[in-house]
Amino acid sequence: MLDNGAVNDAVHPSSESVPVALSETSGDTGDRRRRHAGSRLYPRVTSFRSRRGALTPNQQKSWDRSWPILGREVADEPLDAEAWFGRSAPLVIEIGCGTGTATAAMALAEPHLNLIGIEVYQPGLAQLVQRIEREEISNIRLLRGDAVDVLENMIAPGSLTGVRVFFPDPWPKARHHKRRLLQPATFALIADRLRPGGILHVATDHAGYAEHIAEVGAAEPLLIGLNGAVGGAGTAQRVTAPIGFERPVTKFESKAHTAGSAINEFIWGKIE
């Protein structure tokens, strides 16, 4: 969640767009899984409007002290989460964790989960590193880079208990819609990485993006809606869901409420 104006897209590390079109997905599960091998499986036009910001002296000290333990740059090699956390626990990723207000609160509320926050904005990550140190939060790790690269190259199929995407950049202009993170290909990739019964939880305050998300999510055959916004067919599955759905209200969301923007919440579960 970005409280400070940084863009919460797919946290792409470059400020330049990649001029390729988003590939279409197939309804055939076998075909889709065959495409889950190699780099940039689902090419998409993507651009991160980078905001450079220097760390404060205290942030820099925390970063130097704790980033080598808590954080890593996104890479093309599989992630050994159990070794990184030092324990075996259900794994949840949050795409676009920003300054970590929601990340830290949810980690404290769910100490039985291993939570990885993905973000590109270093000052935001530095604020979260400081909070992790201050509150001695042991179940958060951080990746700096593009979340799609994480899903493609670092996360094994069927290994995630949950994926959270809170307030991704809506790219409101029509000519920029192709830059949105939540496209059919990304839904297919997330569904593949979720374990059976795993959860995808999305929130947005942008009405147009909400319509797009609902439509694209409904077309993903491996996901079933768990709340009213997406049909609610899996109500029983929601009761036994492996992660919680409560989100702390951050400054970003408070501004949306003040502006009169409705918050749209979407919860899907992977079919079992």
Phi, psi and chi 1 to 4 in degrees:
 res  aa     phi    psi   chi1   chi2   chi3   chi4
   1 MET       -  128.2 -177.4  101.4   36.1      -
   2 LEU   -99.6  109.7  -63.7 -178.7      -      -
   3 ASP   -90.5   -8.9  -66.9  -18.5      -      -
   4 ASN  -123.7   17.7   46.6   20.8      -      -
   5 GLY    92.3   -6.1      -      -      -      -
   6 ALA   -68.7  149.6      -      -      -      -
   7 VAL   -79.4  132.4  174.1      -      -      -
   8 ASN  -108.1   68.2 -178.4    9.7      -      -
   9 ASP   -93.0 -131.3 -177.0   23.7      -      -
  10 ALA   -87.9   19.6      -      -      -      -
  11 VAL    48.0   53.4  -71.5      -      -      -
  12 HIS   -75.0  133.9 -162.1  -79.2      -      -
  13 PRO   -77.1   -4.6   27.0  -34.3      -      -
  14 SER  -110.4  149.1  172.2      -      -      -
  15 SER   -91.0    2.0   60.4      -      -      -
  16 GLU  -104.2  144.1  -61.8  178.6   -1.0      -
  17 SER   -83.1  154.8   60.7      -      -      -
  18 VAL  -101.4  114.2 -179.7      -      -      -
  19 PRO   -82.2   65.7   31.1  -34.2      -      -
  20 VAL  -133.0  155.0  -70.5      -      -      -
  21 ALA   -88.9  151.4      -      -      -      -
  22 LEU   -67.6  127.2 -179.4   67.5      -      -
  23 SER   -74.5  151.6   62.6      -      -      -
  24 GLU   -83.6  152.4  -64.1 -178.0   -3.0      -
  25 THR   -98.7  156.8   59.2      -      -      -
  26 SER  -106.2  152.1  163.1      -      -      -
  27 GLY   -76.4  -10.5      -      -      -      -
  28 ASP   -82.7  121.6  179.3   74.5      -      -
  29 THR   -62.5  -40.4  -57.7      -      -      -
  30 GLY   -61.6  -43.7      -      -      -      -
  31 ASP   -61.9  -42.1  -73.9  -15.1      -      -
  32 ARG   -64.7  -40.7  -67.4 -170.7  -44.5  157.7
  33 ARG   -70.6  -32.1  -72.7 -176.6  176.9  174.0
  34 ARG   -64.5  -28.4  -78.9 -168.1  -70.0  -85.8
  35 ARG   -77.5  -10.9  -72.6 -160.6  -60.6  -86.7
  36 HIS   -87.7   52.1  -75.6  -80.4      -      -
  37 ALA  -147.3  121.0      -      -      -      -
  38 GLY   107.8 -178.3      -      -      -      -
  39 SER   -94.6  147.3  179.1      -      -      -
  40 ARG    46.7   63.3 -172.9   52.6   74.2 -156.1
  41 LEU   -63.6  -39.5  -51.1  175.1      -      -
  42 TYR  -116.0   83.4  -64.1  128.7      -      -
  43 PRO   -56.6  137.3  -21.2   32.8      -      -
  44 ARG  -146.0  149.5   63.1 -169.4  178.6   90.6
  45 VAL   -71.4  124.2  176.5      -      -      -
  46 THR  -143.2  143.7  178.0      -      -      -
  47 SER  -148.8  132.9  175.3      -      -      -
  48 PHE  -108.8  117.8 -179.9   80.5      -      -
  49 ARG   -78.1   90.6  -66.0  174.9  -65.1  175.9
  50 SER   -69.2  140.6   61.6      -      -      -
  51 ARG  -115.7  114.6  -80.4 -176.6   67.5 -131.5
  52 ARG   -83.3  139.1  -63.0 -173.7  179.8  -82.7
  53 GLY  -152.9  132.2      -      -      -      -
  54 ALA   -77.0  145.5      -      -      -      -
  55 LEU   -76.3  146.8  -56.2 -172.2      -      -
  56 THR   -69.7  162.2   67.4      -      -      -
  57 PRO   -55.7  -41.4  -29.5   37.0      -      -
  58 ASN   -68.1  -38.7  -75.8  -22.3      -      -
  59 GLN   -62.8  -41.4  -72.9  176.1  -18.1      -
  60 GLN   -63.2  -40.2 -171.7   64.8   57.9      -
  61 LYS   -62.7  -44.7  -70.9  178.4 -177.6  178.0
  62 SER   -63.0  -42.1  -67.2      -      -      -
  63 TRP   -60.8  -48.5 -174.4  -88.0      -      -
  64 ASP   -63.1  -34.8  -66.7  -19.0      -      -
  65 ARG   -77.3  -41.7 -177.0  169.0   53.4 -118.6
  66 SER  -113.3  -22.7  -66.8      -      -      -
  67 TRP   -57.7  -40.1 -179.2 -104.8      -      -
  68 PRO   -59.5  -21.7  -26.5   37.3      -      -
  69 ILE   -95.4  -45.7  -60.0  169.2      -      -
  70 LEU   -88.3  -25.6  -60.3  175.1      -      -
  71 GLY  -127.2  159.5      -      -      -      -
  72 ARG  -148.3  156.4  -63.4  179.3 -176.8  178.0
  73 GLU   -80.9  148.0  -58.5  -65.5  -42.3      -
  74 VAL   -62.1  137.2  170.1      -      -      -
  75 ALA  -134.0  175.6      -      -      -      -
  76 ASP   -97.7   18.4  -68.5  -22.2      -      -
  77 GLU  -116.8  149.0   55.0 -167.9   38.8      -
  78 PRO   -57.9  145.1  -23.3   33.8      -      -
  79 LEU   -94.0  128.9  179.6   68.9      -      -
  80 ASP   -96.8   87.1 -173.6  -15.5      -      -
  81 ALA   -65.6  -38.7      -      -      -      -
  82 GLU   -61.2  -41.5  -68.9 -172.0    8.5      -
  83 ALA   -68.1  -38.7      -      -      -      -
  84 TRP   -66.8  -43.8 -163.4   10.6      -      -
  85 PHE   -82.3  -18.9  -77.3   88.9      -      -
  86 GLY    75.7   21.7      -      -      -      -
  87 ARG  -164.5  163.0   66.0  171.5 -172.0  171.8
  88 SER   -99.2  121.6  176.6      -      -      -
  89 ALA  -157.3  158.0      -      -      -      -
  90 PRO   -56.9  138.4  -24.4   34.8      -      -
  91 LEU  -106.5  130.2 -177.8   62.6      -      -
  92 VAL  -125.1  138.0  176.3      -      -      -
  93 ILE  -116.4  145.1   66.4  171.1      -      -
  94 GLU  -117.1  119.1 -179.0 -174.4   -7.0      -
  95 ILE   -89.0  119.8  -63.5  175.6      -      -
  96 GLY    79.2   61.8      -      -      -      -
  97 CYS   -80.6  -10.3   61.5      -      -      -
  98 GLY    57.5 -128.4      -      -      -      -
  99 THR   -85.6   -1.6   59.7      -      -      -
 100 GLY    84.6   15.5      -      -      -      -
 101 THR   -57.9  -51.7  -58.3      -      -      -
 102 ALA   -71.1  -38.2      -      -      -      -
 103 THR   -56.9  -50.9  -47.7      -      -      -
 104 ALA   -65.0  -43.6      -      -      -      -
 105 ALA   -62.4  -43.1      -      -      -      -
 106 MET   -71.0  -35.1  -69.6 -174.9  -67.8      -
 107 ALA   -63.6  -40.8      -      -      -      -
 108 LEU   -67.5  -34.2  -71.3  168.3      -      -
 109 ALA   -77.1  -19.6      -      -      -      -
 110 GLU  -130.1   66.8  -60.2  172.4  -45.5      -
 111 PRO   -65.2  -14.4   24.0  -34.5      -      -
 112 HIS   -81.6   -6.1   60.8  -70.4      -      -
 113 LEU  -104.0  147.7  -59.9  178.9      -      -
 114 ASN   -93.7  125.2  -73.5  -17.8      -      -
 115 LEU  -119.8  125.9  177.9   58.3      -      -
 116 ILE  -112.6  122.1  -65.6  177.1      -      -
 117 GLY   -96.8  136.0      -      -      -      -
 118 ILE  -115.8  128.5  -53.2  170.9      -      -
 119 GLU  -159.4  157.7  179.9   56.4   65.6      -
 120 VAL  -110.2  -22.2   71.6      -      -      -
 121 TYR   -80.5  106.0 -176.5   58.0      -      -
 122 GLN   -60.9  -44.8 -172.8 -176.5   15.6      -
 123 PRO   -58.5  -35.6  -28.7   38.4      -      -
 124 GLY   -65.0  -45.4      -      -      -      -
 125 LEU   -61.5  -37.7  -73.5  169.0      -      -
 126 ALA   -63.7  -38.7      -      -      -      -
 127 GLN   -62.1  -40.6  -71.9 -174.1   49.6      -
 128 LEU   -68.2  -40.0 -179.9   51.1      -      -
 129 VAL   -58.1  -42.7  167.1      -      -      -
 130 GLN   -60.8  -42.5  -74.8 -175.5  -55.5      -
 131 ARG   -67.9  -38.9 -178.0  166.5  179.9  179.7
 132 ILE   -59.8  -43.0  -69.1  170.9      -      -
 133 GLU   -64.8  -47.4  -75.8 -170.6  -22.9      -
 134 ARG   -63.3  -42.5 -175.6  169.7   60.9 -109.3
 135 GLU   -99.3    3.7  -58.9 -175.0   28.3      -
 136 GLU    52.8   51.8  -61.1 -177.8  -15.9      -
 137 ILE   -85.0  119.1  -54.8  172.8      -      -
 138 SER   -97.5  -10.6   62.0      -      -      -
 139 ASN  -110.7   29.2   59.3  -33.2      -      -
 140 ILE  -121.3  134.7  -63.4  177.7      -      -
 141 ARG  -129.3  159.6  -61.4  -66.9 -176.4  -89.8
 142 LEU  -130.8  139.4  -57.1  169.9      -      -
 143 LEU  -121.1  132.6  -70.8  170.3      -      -
 144 ARG  -106.6  112.9 -172.7 -178.8 -177.1 -157.1
 145 GLY   152.7 -162.5      -      -      -      -
 146 ASP   -81.3  125.0 -168.9  -40.9      -      -
 147 ALA   -65.1  -32.0      -      -      -      -
 148 VAL   -66.0  -38.8  174.3      -      -      -
 149 ASP   -62.5  -37.8  -72.6  -22.3      -      -
 150 VAL   -60.4  -50.5  173.1      -      -      -
 151 LEU   -62.8  -40.5  -70.0  166.7      -      -
 152 GLU   -71.0  -45.4  -72.0  178.2  -11.9      -
 153 ASN  -109.1  -20.2  -57.2  -45.8      -      -
 154 MET  -111.8  -19.6  -56.9 -176.3   75.9      -
 155 ILE  -110.0  129.2  -58.0  -63.9      -      -
 156 ALA   -78.7  149.2      -      -      -      -
 157 PRO   -56.1  141.1  -26.1   35.9      -      -
 158 GLY    67.9   23.2      -      -      -      -
 159 SER  -110.4   -8.9   63.1      -      -      -
 160 LEU   -99.0  136.5  -66.0  176.5      -      -
 161 THR   -85.3  -28.4  -66.8      -      -      -
 162 GLY  -158.1  152.5      -      -      -      -
 163 VAL  -131.5  128.7  175.1      -      -      -
 164 ARG  -118.0  131.9  -71.6  164.9  169.1  154.4
 165 VAL  -132.9   97.1 -171.0      -      -      -
 166 PHE  -105.4  119.0  -62.4  150.4      -      -
 167 PHE    56.2   56.4  -56.7   96.9      -      -
 168 PRO   -67.6  156.5   27.8  -35.8      -      -
 169 ASP   -57.9  123.7 -169.6  -22.0      -      -
 170 PRO   -78.9  -12.4   29.5  -36.2      -      -
 171 TRP    41.2   70.9  -67.5  101.8      -      -
 172 PRO   -67.6  -27.5   22.1  -32.4      -      -
 173 LYS   -71.6  137.6  -65.5 -178.6  179.8  179.1
 174 ALA   -55.6  -39.3      -      -      -      -
 175 ARG   -70.1  -12.3   68.3  177.9 -176.9  -87.5
 176 HIS  -102.9   -0.6  -68.3  154.6      -      -
 177 HIS   -57.9  -29.3  -74.9 -179.1      -      -
 178 LYS   -65.8  -14.8   58.9 -175.9  175.5  -68.4
 179 ARG   -85.1   -9.9  -59.2 -178.4 -172.7  -83.3
 180 ARG   -61.2  140.6  -71.6  172.9  169.4  173.8
 181 LEU   -63.6  -46.5  167.8   66.5      -      -
 182 LEU   -86.1   80.0  -65.4  171.8      -      -
 183 GLN  -106.5  168.1  -54.7  -75.6    1.5      -
 184 PRO   -52.9  -40.7  -29.3   36.7      -      -
 185 ALA   -64.5  -38.1      -      -      -      -
 186 THR   -70.4  -39.0  -43.1      -      -      -
 187 PHE   -59.1  -43.9  -92.9   92.4      -      -
 188 ALA   -62.7  -40.3      -      -      -      -
 189 LEU   -65.8  -45.4 -178.9   58.2      -      -
 190 ILE   -61.7  -44.5  -70.1  171.5      -      -
 191 ALA   -60.4  -39.1      -      -      -      -
 192 ASP   -64.9  -37.1 -178.7   80.2      -      -
 193 ARG   -79.6  -21.7  -87.7   32.3  178.6  179.9
 194 LEU   -72.0  144.3  -73.8  171.0      -      -
 195 ARG   -78.2  160.4   68.4  167.4  178.8   78.6
 196 PRO   -54.9  130.0  -28.1   36.9      -      -
 197 GLY    88.4   -6.7      -      -      -      -
 198 GLY   -68.1  163.8      -      -      -      -
 199 ILE  -119.4  137.1  -60.6  -64.0      -      -
 200 LEU  -113.0  121.0  169.9   59.5      -      -
 201 HIS  -121.4  119.9 -175.0 -178.7      -      -
 202 VAL  -124.8  142.6  179.5      -      -      -
 203 ALA  -137.8  140.9      -      -      -      -
 204 THR  -148.4  151.3 -179.7      -      -      -
 205 ASP  -107.5    9.5   64.7  -32.0      -      -
 206 HIS  -104.2  116.3 -171.3  -84.9      -      -
 207 ALA   -60.8  -43.6      -      -      -      -
 208 GLY   -64.1  -41.5      -      -      -      -
 209 TYR   -67.5  -35.6 -159.5    7.3      -      -
 210 ALA   -59.2  -44.1      -      -      -      -
 211 GLU   -61.2  -42.7  -67.2  179.1    5.0      -
 212 HIS   -62.6  -46.8  170.4   84.2      -      -
 213 ILE   -60.6  -45.9  -68.4  168.1      -      -
 214 ALA   -61.5  -42.1      -      -      -      -
 215 GLU   -66.8  -46.5  178.2 -178.8   -9.2      -
 216 VAL   -68.9  -40.9  174.7      -      -      -
 217 GLY   -63.5  -37.2      -      -      -      -
 218 ALA   -64.6  -24.6      -      -      -      -
 219 ALA   -86.5   -7.3      -      -      -      -
 220 GLU   -83.8  113.3  171.4   47.6   54.8      -
 221 PRO   -69.0  -17.5   24.7  -34.7      -      -
 222 LEU   -88.9   -3.2  -66.4 -178.9      -      -
 223 LEU  -114.0  145.9  -61.8  177.6      -      -
 224 ILE  -124.5  137.3 -176.5  172.0      -      -
 225 GLY   -69.5  137.1      -      -      -      -
 226 LEU  -116.6   -3.3  -59.2 -173.5      -      -
 227 ASN  -136.0  172.4   70.8  -27.0      -      -
 228 GLY   -59.5  -32.5      -      -      -      -
 229 ALA   -65.8  -20.3      -      -      -      -
 230 VAL  -125.0   30.1  -73.3      -      -      -
 231 GLY    99.3  -31.5      -      -      -      -
 232 GLY    62.9   24.9      -      -      -      -
 233 ALA   -67.3  -24.4      -      -      -      -
 234 GLY  -104.6   45.3      -      -      -      -
 235 THR   -57.8  -43.1  -56.2      -      -      -
 236 ALA   -62.9  -38.6      -      -      -      -
 237 GLN   -66.1  -32.7 -174.1  177.7  -12.4      -
 238 ARG   -65.0  -37.2  179.7  174.8  178.1  177.7
 239 VAL   -60.7  -34.4  172.8      -      -      -
 240 THR  -103.2   17.5   58.8      -      -      -
 241 ALA   -59.4  145.5      -      -      -      -
 242 PRO   -81.1   -7.1   29.8  -36.0      -      -
 243 ILE  -132.2  158.8   66.5  173.0      -      -
 244 GLY   -82.8  163.8      -      -      -      -
 245 PHE  -115.0    1.0  -56.3  129.9      -      -
 246 GLU   -77.0  133.3  -65.1  -61.8  -40.2      -
 247 ARG  -120.3  135.8  -64.5 -177.9  -62.1  101.2
 248 PRO   -70.0  145.3   26.1  -34.3      -      -
 249 VAL   -82.5  115.2  177.1      -      -      -
 250 THR   -91.7  176.3   64.7      -      -      -
 251 LYS   -60.8  -37.3  -71.1 -172.2  -68.8 -176.3
 252 PHE   -60.4  -48.0  178.4   91.2      -      -
 253 GLU   -69.8  -34.8 -173.4  170.6  -12.8      -
 254 SER   -61.0  -38.8  -65.3      -      -      -
 255 LYS   -63.7  -37.8  -69.5  177.7 -178.6  177.9
 256 ALA   -64.9  -41.8      -      -      -      -
 257 HIS   -62.2  -44.5  -75.0  -61.3      -      -
 258 THR   -61.4  -36.8  -59.0      -      -      -
 259 ALA   -77.7   -4.6      -      -      -      -
 260 GLY    83.3   14.8      -      -      -      -
 261 SER   -81.4  132.0  -59.3      -      -      -
 262 ALA   -75.2  141.6      -      -      -      -
 263 ILE   -95.8  119.6  -53.5  -59.6      -      -
 264 ASN  -100.0  126.9  -67.8  -83.7      -      -
 265 GLU  -116.0  131.5 -154.9  105.0   25.6      -
 266 PHE  -127.6  128.7  -55.5   97.6      -      -
 267 ILE  -129.8  123.6  -58.3  171.3      -      -
 268 TRP  -121.4  154.0  -72.9  -84.5      -      -
 269 GLY  -121.7  146.8      -      -      -      -
 270 LYS   -77.6  135.6 -176.2  171.2  179.6  178.9
 271 ILE   -60.0  145.5   57.7  174.4      -      -
 272 GLU  -103.4      -  -60.4 -171.0   63.2      -
